[in-house]
Amino acid sequence: MNIKEELYKQCELYVNKRLQTVEETIASHQKALQSETKSSAGDKHETGRAMLQLEMEKASQQLSGIAQMKEVLAKLKIDITSEVACLGSVVETSTTNYFISISVGLLTVDNKKYFAISPSSPIGKLILGKKIGESFDFNGAKNTIKKIF
């Protein structure tokens, strides 16, 4: 398996784990909402329900973000290489290596570190459209693109 395929699989695994966690949270909150019974402490009951409802809304927003990440991953063409950094590119620079996909953070393949970044992230915006040999400044450090695949 090549580097790009392995990075893609790690991103998929990350999204699936997040999805599982959020689904478990939602199920737990639904169960808590159903078991919440009206007690003599009415205000306390209503506050508890409202808090659970807020947590459910937060989990729903997370589900929406996960769906967006899945969409981005579905658009990646990992079997295509380009001379220009684009969605799905692995970009090796003089300082750091990047996989332009979704914001996952640090991934390791064959003891080599890569940062999975979104094309809409600050660093992603700087890298997109660049070619081998071109440079960009990020956080005060000059980076030169050495390889794109």
Contact map, one row per residue, 1 for C-alpha under 8 A:
11101100000000000000000000000000000000000000000000000000000000000000000000000000000000000000000000000000000000000000000000000000000000000000000000000
11111100000000000000000000000000000000000000000000000000000000000000000000000000000000000000000000000000000000000000000000000000000000000000000000000
11111110000000000000000000000000000000000000000000000000000000000000000000000000000000000000000000000000000010000000000000000000000000000000000000000
01111111000000000000000000000000000000000000000000000000000000000000000000000100000000000100000000100000000000000000000000000000000000000000000000000
11111111100000000000000000000000000000000000000000000000000000000000000000000100000000000000000000000000000000000000000000000000000000000000000000000
11111111110000000000000000000000000000000000000000000000000000000000000000000000000000000000000000000000000010000000000000000000000000000000000000000
00111111111000000000000000000000000000000000000000000000000000000000000000000000000000000000000000100000001110000001000000000000000000000000000000000
00011111111100000000000000000000000000000000000000000000000000000000000010000100000000000000000000000000000000000000000000000000000000000000000000000
00001111111110000000000000000000000000000000000000000000000000000000000000000000000000000000000000000000000000000000000000000000000000000000000000000
00000111111111000000000000000000000000000000000000000000000000000000000000000000000000000000000000000000001000000000000000000000000000000000000000000
00000011111111100000000000000000000000000000000000000000000000000000000000000000000000000000000000000101000000000001000000000000000000000000000000000
00000001111111110000000000000000000000000000000000000000000000000000010010000000000000000000000000000000000000000000000000000000000000000000000000000
00000000111111111000000000000000000000000000000000000000000000000000000000000000000000000000000000000000000000000000000000000000000000000000000000000
00000000011111111100000000000000000000000000000000000000000000000000000000000000000000000000000000000001000000000000000000000000000000000000000000000
00000000001111111110000000000000000000000000000000000000000000000100110000000000000000000000000000000000000000000000000000000000000000000000000000000
00000000000111111111000000000000000000000000000000000000000000000000000000000000000000000000000000000000000000000000000000000000000000000000000000000
00000000000011111111100000000000000000000000000000000000000000000000000000000000000000000000000000000000000000000000000000000000000000000000000000000
00000000000001111111110000000000000000000000000000000000000000000100000000000000000000000000000000000000000000000000000000000000000000000000000000000
00000000000000111111111000000000000000000000000000000000000000100100000000000000000000000000000000000000000000000000000000000000000000000000000000000
00000000000000011111111100000000000000000000000000000000000000000000000000000000000000000000000000000000000000000000000000000000000000000000000000000
00000000000000001111111110000000000000000000000000000000000000000000000000000000000000000000000000000000000000000000000000000000000000000000000000000
00000000000000000111111111000000000000000000000000000000001001100000000000000000000000000000000000000000000000000000000000000000000000000000000000000
00000000000000000011111111100000000000000000000000000000000000000000000000000000000000000000000000000000000000000000000000000000000000000000000000000
00000000000000000001111111110000000000000000000000000000000000000000000000000000000000000000000000000000000000000000000000000000000000000000000000000
00000000000000000000111111111000000000000000000000000000001000000000000000000000000000000000000000000000000000000000000000000000000000000000000000000
00000000000000000000011111111100000000000000000000000001001000000000000000000000000000000000000000000000000000000000000000000000000000000000000000000
00000000000000000000001111111110000000000000000000000000000000000000000000000000000000000000000000000000000000000000000000000000000000000000000000000
00000000000000000000000111111111000000000000000000000000000000000000000000000000000000000000000000000000000000000000000000000000000000000000000000000
00000000000000000000000011111111100000000000000000010011000000000000000000000000000000000000000000000000000000000000000000000000000000000000000000000
00000000000000000000000001111111110000000000000000000000000000000000000000000000000000000000000000000000000000000000000000000000000000000000000000000
00000000000000000000000000111111111000000000000000000000000000000000000000000000000000000000000000000000000000000000000000000000000000000000000000000
00000000000000000000000000011111111100000000000000010000000000000000000000000000000000000000000000000000000000000000000000000000000000000000000000000
00000000000000000000000000001111111100000000000010010000000000000000000000000000000000000000000000000000000000000000000000000000000000000000000000000
00000000000000000000000000000111111110000000000000000000000000000000000000000000000000000000000000000000000000000000000000000000000000000000000000000
00000000000000000000000000000011111110000000000000000000000000000000000000000000000000000000000000000000000000000000000000000000000000000000000000000
00000000000000000000000000000001111111000000100010000000000000000000000000000000000000000000000000000000000000000000000000000000000000000000000000000
00000000000000000000000000000000011111100000100000000000000000000000000000000000000000000000000000000000000000000000000000000000000000000000000000000
00000000000000000000000000000000000111111100100000000000000000000000000000000000000000000000000000000000000000000000000000000000000000000000000000000
00000000000000000000000000000000000011111100100000000000000000000000000000000000000000000000000000000000000000000000000000000000000000000000000000000
00000000000000000000000000000000000001111100000000000000000000000000000000000000000000000000000000000000000000000000000000000000000000000000000000000
00000000000000000000000000000000000001111111100000000000000000000000000000000000000000000000000000000000000000000000000000000000000000000000000000000
00000000000000000000000000000000000001111111110000000000000000000000000000000000000000000000000000000000000000000000000000000000000000000000000000000
00000000000000000000000000000000000000001111111000000000000000000000000000000000000000000000000000000000000000000000000000000000000000000000000000000
00000000000000000000000000000000000000001111111100000000000000000000000000000000000000000000000000000000000000000000000000000000000000000000000000000
00000000000000000000000000000000000111101111111110000000000000000000000000000000000000000000000000000000000000000000000000000000000000000000000000000
00000000000000000000000000000000000000000111111111000000000000000000000000000000000000000000000000000000000000000000000000000000000000000000000000000
00000000000000000000000000000000000000000011111111100000000000000000000000000000000000000000000000000000000000000000000000000000000000000000000000000
00000000000000000000000000000000000000000001111111110000000000000000000000000000000000000000000000000000000000000000000000000000000000000000000000000
00000000000000000000000000000000100100000000111111111000000000000000000000000000000000000000000000000000000000000000000000000000000000000000000000000
00000000000000000000000000000000000000000000011111111100000000000000000000000000000000000000000000000000000000000000000000000000000000000000000000000
00000000000000000000000000000000000000000000001111111110000000000000000000000000000000000000000000000000000000000000000000000000000000000000000000000
00000000000000000000000000001001100000000000000111111111000000000000000000000000000000000000000000000000000000000000000000000000000000000000000000000
00000000000000000000000000000000000000000000000011111111100000000000000000000000000000000000000000000000000000000000000000000000000000000000000000000
00000000000000000000000000000000000000000000000001111111110000000000000000000000000000000000000000000000000000000000000000000000000000000000000000000
00000000000000000000000000001000000000000000000000111111111000000000000000000000000000000000000000000000000000000000000000000000000000000000000000000
00000000000000000000000001001000000000000000000000011111111100000000000000000000000000000000000000000000000000000000000000000000000000000000000000000
00000000000000000000000000000000000000000000000000001111111110000000000000000000000000000000000000000000000000000000000000000000000000000000000000000
00000000000000000000000000000000000000000000000000000111111111000000000000000000000000000000000000000000000000000000000000000000000000000000000000000
00000000000000000000010011000000000000000000000000000011111111100000000000000000000000000000000000000000000000000000000000000000000000000000000000000
00000000000000000000000000000000000000000000000000000001111111110000000000000000000000000000000000000000000000000000000000000000000000000000000000000
00000000000000000000000000000000000000000000000000000000111111111000000000000000000000000000000000000000000000000000000000000000000000000000000000000
00000000000000000000010000000000000000000000000000000000011111111100000000000000000000000000000000000000000000000000000000000000000000000000000000000
00000000000000000010010000000000000000000000000000000000001111111110000000000000000000000000000000000000000000000000000000000000000000000000000000000
00000000000000000000000000000000000000000000000000000000000111111111000000000000000000000000000000000000000000000000000000000000000000000000000000000
00000000000000000000000000000000000000000000000000000000000011111111100000000000000000000000000000000000000000000000000000000000000000000000000000000
00000000000000100110000000000000000000000000000000000000000001111111110000000000000000000000000000000000000000000000000000000000000000000000000000000
00000000000000000000000000000000000000000000000000000000000000111111111000000000000000000000000000000000000000000000000000000000000000000000000000000
00000000000000000000000000000000000000000000000000000000000000011111111100000000000000000000000000000000000000000000000000000000000000000000000000000
00000000000000100000000000000000000000000000000000000000000000001111111110000000000000000000000000000100000000000000000000000000000000000000000000000
00000000000100100000000000000000000000000000000000000000000000000111111111000000000000000000000000000000000000000000000000000000000000000000000000000
00000000000000000000000000000000000000000000000000000000000000000011111111100000000000000000000000000000000000000000000000000000000000000000000000000
00000000000000000000000000000000000000000000000000000000000000000001111111110000000000000000000000001100000000000000000000000000000000000000000000000
00000001000100000000000000000000000000000000000000000000000000000000111111110000000000000000000000001100000000000000000000000000000000000000000000000
00000000000000000000000000000000000000000000000000000000000000000000011111110000000000000000000000000000000000000000000000000000000000000000000000000
00000000000000000000000000000000000000000000000000000000000000000000001111111000000000000000000000000000000000000000000000000000000000000000000000000
00000000000000000000000000000000000000000000000000000000000000000000000111111100000000110000000000001000000000000000000000000000000000000000000000000
00000000000000000000000000000000000000000000000000000000000000000000000000111111000000010000000000000000000000000000000000000000000000000000000000000
00011001000000000000000000000000000000000000000000000000000000000000000000011111100000011000000000000000000000000000000000000000000000000000000000000
00000000000000000000000000000000000000000000000000000000000000000000000000001111100000000000000000000000000000000000000000000000000000000000000000000
00000000000000000000000000000000000000000000000000000000000000000000000000001111110000000000000000000000000000000000000000000000000000000000000000000
00000000000000000000000000000000000000000000000000000000000000000000000000000111111000001000000000000000000000000000000000000000000000000000000000011
00000000000000000000000000000000000000000000000000000000000000000000000000000001111111001000000000000000000000000000000000000000000000000000000000011
00000000000000000000000000000000000000000000000000000000000000000000000000000000111110000000000000000000000000000000000000000000001100000000000000011
00000000000000000000000000000000000000000000000000000000000000000000000000000000011111000000000000000000000000000000000000000001111100000000000000010
00000000000000000000000000000000000000000000000000000000000000000000000000000000011111101110000000000000000000000000000000000011111000000000000000010
00000000000000000000000000000000000000000000000000000000000000000000000000000000010111111000000000010000000000000000001000000001100000000000000000000
00000000000000000000000000000000000000000000000000000000000000000000000000010000000011111000000000011000000000000000001000000001000000000000000000000
00000000000000000000000000000000000000000000000000000000000000000000000000011100000001111100000000111000000000000000000000000000000000000000000000000
00000000000000000000000000000000000000000000000000000000000000000000000000000100110011111110000000111000000000000000000000000000000000000000000000011
00010000000000000000000000000000000000000000000000000000000000000000000000000000000010011111000011110000000000000000000000000000000000000000000000011
00000000000000000000000000000000000000000000000000000000000000000000000000000000000010001111100011110000000000000000000000000000000000000000000011111
00000000000000000000000000000000000000000000000000000000000000000000000000000000000000000111110111000000000000000000000000000000000000000000000011110
00000000000000000000000000000000000000000000000000000000000000000000000000000000000000000011111110000000000000000000000000000000000000000000001111100
00000000000000000000000000000000000000000000000000000000000000000000000000000000000000000001111100000000000000000000000000000000000000000000001111000
00000000000000000000000000000000000000000000000000000000000000000000000000000000000000000000111110000000000000000000000000000000000000000000001100000
00000000000000000000000000000000000000000000000000000000000000000000000000000000000000000001111111000000000000001110000000000000000000000000000000000
00000000000000000000000000000000000000000000000000000000000000000000000000000000000000000111101111100000000000001110000000000000000000000000000000000
00000000000000000000000000000000000000000000000000000000000000000000000000000000000000000111000111110000000000000111100000000000000000000000000000000
00010010000000000000000000000000000000000000000000000000000000000000000000000000000000011110000011111000000000000111100000000000000000000000000000000
00000000000000000000000000000000000000000000000000000000000000000000000000000000000001111110000001111100000000000001111000010000000000000000000000000
00000000000000000000000000000000000000000000000000000000000000000000000110010000000000111000000000111110000000000001111000000000000000000000000000000
00000000001000000000000000000000000000000000000000000000000000000000100110000000000000000000000000011111000000000001111000000000000000000000000000000
00000000000000000000000000000000000000000000000000000000000000000000000000000000000000000000000000001111100000000001110000000000000000000000000000000
00000000001001000000000000000000000000000000000000000000000000000000000000000000000000000000000000000111111000000011100000000000000000000000000000000
00000000000000000000000000000000000000000000000000000000000000000000000000000000000000000000000000000011111000000011100000000000000000000000000000000
00000000000000000000000000000000000000000000000000000000000000000000000000000000000000000000000000000001111100001111000000000000000000000000000000000
00000010010000000000000000000000000000000000000000000000000000000000000000000000000000000000000000000001111110001111000000000000000000000000000000000
00000010000000000000000000000000000000000000000000000000000000000000000000000000000000000000000000000000011111111100000000000000000000000000000000000
00100110000000000000000000000000000000000000000000000000000000000000000000000000000000000000000000000000001111111100000000000000000000000000000000000
00000000000000000000000000000000000000000000000000000000000000000000000000000000000000000000000000000000000111110000000000000000000000000000000000000
00000000000000000000000000000000000000000000000000000000000000000000000000000000000000000000000000000000000111111000000000000000000000000000000000000
00000000000000000000000000000000000000000000000000000000000000000000000000000000000000000000000000000000000111111100000000000000000000000000000000000
00000000000000000000000000000000000000000000000000000000000000000000000000000000000000000000000110000000011110111110000000000000000000000000000000000
00000000000000000000000000000000000000000000000000000000000000000000000000000000000000000000000111100000011110011111000000000000000000000000000000000
00000000000000000000000000000000000000000000000000000000000000000000000000000000000000000000000111100001111000001111100000000000000000000000000000000
00000010001000000000000000000000000000000000000000000000000000000000000000000000000000000000000001111111111000000111110000000000000000000000000000000
00000000000000000000000000000000000000000000000000000000000000000000000000000000000000000000000001111111100000000011111010110000000000000000000000000
00000000000000000000000000000000000000000000000000000000000000000000000000000000000000000000000000011110000000000001111110010000000000000000000000000
00000000000000000000000000000000000000000000000000000000000000000000000000000000000001100000000000011100000000000000111110111001000000000000000000000
00000000000000000000000000000000000000000000000000000000000000000000000000000000000000000000000000000000000000000000011111011000000000000000000000000
00000000000000000000000000000000000000000000000000000000000000000000000000000000000000000000000000000000000000000000111111111000000000000000000000000
00000000000000000000000000000000000000000000000000000000000000000000000000000000000000000000000000000000000000000000000111111100000000000000000000000
00000000000000000000000000000000000000000000000000000000000000000000000000000000000000000000000000000000000000000000101011111110000000000100000000000
00000000000000000000000000000000000000000000000000000000000000000000000000000000000000000000000000010000000000000000111111111111000000000000000000000
00000000000000000000000000000000000000000000000000000000000000000000000000000000000000000000000000000000000000000000001111111111000000000000000000000
00000000000000000000000000000000000000000000000000000000000000000000000000000000000000000000000000000000000000000000000001111111010000010000000000000
00000000000000000000000000000000000000000000000000000000000000000000000000000000000010000000000000000000000000000000000000111111110000010000000000000
00000000000000000000000000000000000000000000000000000000000000000000000000000000000111100000000000000000000000000000001000011111110000000000000000000
00000000000000000000000000000000000000000000000000000000000000000000000000000000000111000000000000000000000000000000000000000011111000000000000000000
00000000000000000000000000000000000000000000000000000000000000000000000000000000000110000000000000000000000000000000000000000111111101000000000010000
00000000000000000000000000000000000000000000000000000000000000000000000000000000001110000000000000000000000000000000000000000000111111000000000010010
00000000000000000000000000000000000000000000000000000000000000000000000000000000001100000000000000000000000000000000000000000000011111000000000111110
00000000000000000000000000000000000000000000000000000000000000000000000000000000000000000000000000000000000000000000000000000000001111100000000111000
00000000000000000000000000000000000000000000000000000000000000000000000000000000000000000000000000000000000000000000000000000000011111110000000110000
00000000000000000000000000000000000000000000000000000000000000000000000000000000000000000000000000000000000000000000000000000000000011111000011110000
00000000000000000000000000000000000000000000000000000000000000000000000000000000000000000000000000000000000000000000000000000110000001111100011100000
00000000000000000000000000000000000000000000000000000000000000000000000000000000000000000000000000000000000000000000000000000000000000111111111000000
00000000000000000000000000000000000000000000000000000000000000000000000000000000000000000000000000000000000000000000000000100000000000011111111000000
00000000000000000000000000000000000000000000000000000000000000000000000000000000000000000000000000000000000000000000000000000000000000001111100000000
00000000000000000000000000000000000000000000000000000000000000000000000000000000000000000000000000000000000000000000000000000000000000001111110000000
00000000000000000000000000000000000000000000000000000000000000000000000000000000000000000000000000000000000000000000000000000000000000001111111000000
00000000000000000000000000000000000000000000000000000000000000000000000000000000000000000000000000000000000000000000000000000000000000111101111100000
00000000000000000000000000000000000000000000000000000000000000000000000000000000000000000000111000000000000000000000000000000000000000111100111110000
00000000000000000000000000000000000000000000000000000000000000000000000000000000000000000000111000000000000000000000000000000000000111110000011111000
00000000000000000000000000000000000000000000000000000000000000000000000000000000000000000011110000000000000000000000000000000000011111100000001111110
00000000000000000000000000000000000000000000000000000000000000000000000000000000000000000011110000000000000000000000000000000000000110000000000111110
00000000000000000000000000000000000000000000000000000000000000000000000000000000000000000011100000000000000000000000000000000000000100000000000011111
00000000000000000000000000000000000000000000000000000000000000000000000000000000111110001111000000000000000000000000000000000000001100000000000011111
00000000000000000000000000000000000000000000000000000000000000000000000000000000111000001110000000000000000000000000000000000000000000000000000000111
